[in-house]
Amino acid sequence: MAPKEIKKVTTNTIQKLKIAGEKISMITAYDYSFAKLFDAAGIDIILVGDSASNVMAGHTTTLPITLDQMIYHAQSVVRARERSLIVVDIPFGSYQSNSEIALASAIKIMKESGAHTVKLEGGEEVIDSVKKIVSAGIPVMGHLGLTPQSINKFGTYVVRATEKSEAEKLKKDALLLQEAGAFAIVLEKIPATLAKEVSESLTIPTIGIGAGKYCDGQVLVMHDMLGINTEFKPRFLRQYLNLSEQITGAVQRYIKDVKGSEFPNENEQY
Ligand code: KIV
């Protein structure tokens, strides 16, 4: 199934891609203009990630972003959607307390943004919430490994599940998420061998970020892969553009033209 042949990507399409052995492409977006480009380029999934807290708002963690702010970003992305599946992160504090609150947050995202699915972080601890959200008809994507909303517990962004006990818990959590009805799971920053084992043990797809090539799909944060954010250079990141350099150069040329009275010229005025 070539990307262009799929009319509208749904969670069923994502499942079929895993069965067909075709890799799933996912990228983050937080606004209308970039989402429109990514959708037209043929991306399977657009994630309105809570990484918006970092890359859009300049916070150092994903914790501060609110449910209403996530909905604002999601609404902008949904307006651009022709084909891609839209997944929205439920932000920190909007699902951890109990499954009723988790369901209320998921419903608010779906009603107010028009997105197709939600994502939340964690395994066993959030299983009741996953079941409740799924039983309300809302597809859920899980997220295991390095879960940035728990950064204060981890204390560092290093690779997770290198120790046997954490790897065993992750494998168990992945199965629990699948049993609870999750349609896919993000695996972030874990050893490739562990991601391979998890991906092969599940019938639902895994989407990796820093989790090696054996995942059923891959996700990158748009600012990292387009080279907008140049401070973040982890080993797993492949930078496809150097937009930071290009934008800086373009703006410097514009400043020079304005200062030198070279812009606008005769053809650029009324
Ligand atoms: O918020 C985000 O961008 C994410 C990805 C890193 C998977 O959750």
Residues whose N, C-alpha, C, O or C-beta is under 5 A from the ligand:
A	BS01	KIV	T28 G49 D50 S51 V186 V219 V221
